[in-house]
Amino acid sequence: MTIAQYIFFSSDTNLSLVENQRYKILIIIFALSTCLTHSVFLFPVQFQTNLHRLSMHLGQWRLKPYTGTDVIHKWSSECNSYTNGNMIKLSSNNIEKYFIAIHHLSNAAHPLSISHSILYRLFGDLTYFLTIQFRLCPILIFCQLLWIIPGRFAFEIFISILIMLNSSYTIFKIIRDRLLFDMLDEHQSDAFLLTSKRKKSN
């Protein structure tokens, strides 16, 4: 009987080389590791910054009931000057809907666009997407420990080494980028406060 036959066809769970629970942990590890590695590769820091600037330009809208006293602005796809508090009217399936601009910079996105809403949700905050990656890292590390600590066989030790080598750079890069973004936010906040103080003094 080969090792593969022994693993997959043995009915005695006490004699199986790898328990089903450890298989599940291994699948979770590779799924998380692959997801994080691809997200780091597809969304580098510079690209995330560009998406953040784009989402700031597009802005965000919120559905609001019309009270009869609100000023309605005309919607135009070429206009990017809708500011906070501006209300527009759009028709969807012969139903009139009213949207109010809630972003303080500009609102150029189409209020009914789901893709714009997703973009703003993920990258409206400069650190939101990185925070999701950052929170997945401890889960990945915990699953790795669950796999590594009970390991008894040589092939399990070898797999553990490969897992650690595969995910170590990804975890390091996510943590490094998250700390850099925190420092960038603090610098922007300090610059904003300094500018405000200068305006008040003048």
N, C-alpha and C positions, 0 to 999 in steps of 0.2 A: 504494500500500500504506500503510495507516495504521500509527501507532506500535504499537498493540496487536497487529496482525497481524505486525509486524516483530519484536516481542519474543517472542511466543508461537509463531510458526510458522517462524522463521528456523532453518535447519539448520546454519548456520555459526556456531559458538560464538564465534569470534574477532570477529564483527561484531555480536553481540548487545549491547544497551545495558546490560543488567544480567546478570551471571553468576549461575549457579545457586547458587554458594556464598554470594554476597551476598544472594540471596533467602532462603536458609536463615538467615543471620545476622539479617536483618530480621525474619523470623518469630520467632526466639528473642527478639529485643529486645522486640517487641510482646507476646509471651506473658509474659515476665518482668515487663515494665512493667505490664501489665494485672493480673497476679496480685498484685504488690506493692501497686498502687493499691487494688485491691479489699480486700486484707487490712488495709490501713491504715484504709479506710473502714468495714469491717465489725467490726474489732476495735480501737477506740480505746483509749487508755491506761486510762481509767476502767473500761471494760468488761473489759479484761484483768485489772485489779486485782480486780474483783468475781469473775471466774472463778477467779482464784487463791485468793481466800478460800473460795469454794465448794469447790474441789478440796481445800483444807486441811481443811475440815469433813468431806468425804466420805472422805478418807483413801485408803489403799491396802492390798490384801490380796495374799498370796502363797500359792500352792498348796504344801502340805507333807504328806509322808506321816505317817500316824499311828503313833506309837511305842508306844502302850498306856499310857504314863505321863502323857501330857499331859491337862490339865484342859480339858474341852469345854464351851464356853458355848453357851447357846441363842440362835439367831439370831432377831432381831425387827426388822422394818422401821421400828419406832418408836424403836428404841434408837440412841443416838449416843454411847454411853459405852464402846465397845470401845477399849481402849488397846493400846499396843504390847505384843505378846506373847500377847494373847488369841487363843484358837483356837476356831473354830466348825466345825460339820459341816453340809453341805448335800448334797441328793440331786439329781443331774443324770442323766437317762436311766437311772434305777434304779441309778445308781452313786453311792456315797457319796464325797464329796470333802471334804478338810479344808483350811481356810484359816487362816493366821495373820496377825494385824494387824501391819504393819511401820511404820505411821506413828506418830509420837510424840505427836500431838495427839488425834485422834479417828479412828474408822473407822465411818462411817455408810453408806458405799456398799454396794451389793449385790455380793458377791464375784464373781458370774457376769455382771455387767453390763459389756458391752464399751464402751458409751458412757461409763460412769464411768471405765473404764481409760484411754480416749482423752483424756478431760478432764484426768485427773491427769497423763497423759504430757505434754500440751501446756502446761498451766498450773500444775502442781504446783510448778515452779520459776518464780519471778516473771519471770525474764529469758529463759526457754527459747524461747518463741514469738518474742520480739523478736530473739533471737540468730539464729533461722532467717532472719527477714527481713533482718537485718543482714548475714548471710553471702551472701545473694543479691544485695545491692547491688553489691559489687565485680564480680560476674559480669556484671551488667547494664552497668556502666560499661565493662568490658573489651569486651563485645560492641559497645557504642556506638562505642568507639574503632576497633574493627575495621571498622565500617561507615563512619565519618567520614573516617579518614585516607586510604584509597584513592579517595575520591570525586573524580570528574572533571567531572560534569555539573551543570548548574544545579539540576535537579530533585532530585539527590542532596543537594546542599547545603541545599536547602529542607526536604527530609525530615529531614536531620540536625538542623536547627534545631528542627523540630517535636518530634522525639524528645527532644532535650535539655530543651525547655520542658515536655514532658509528664511526664518522670520526675524532674526536678530537685527539685520540692517533695516528692515521695514519698520520695526518697533523703534529703533534708534532714530530714524529719519522723522517719523511722526512726532515723537517727543521733542526732538530738536526744533522742528517747524512750529510746533505748538508754543514752545517757549519763545521763539523768535516773534511770533505773532502777538504774544502777550506783551513783549517789550515794545513792539511797534504800536500797539494800542495805548500803552502808557505814554509813549513819546507823543502821539497825536493828541492825547488828552492834555498833557503838559503844554503843548504848543497852542492848543485852543484856549486854555486858561490864560496863558501869557498874552495872547492876542486880545482877549476880552479885557484884561487889566489895562492894556495899552489904550484900547478904545475908551475905557472909562476915564483914564487919566487925561486923555485929550479932550 
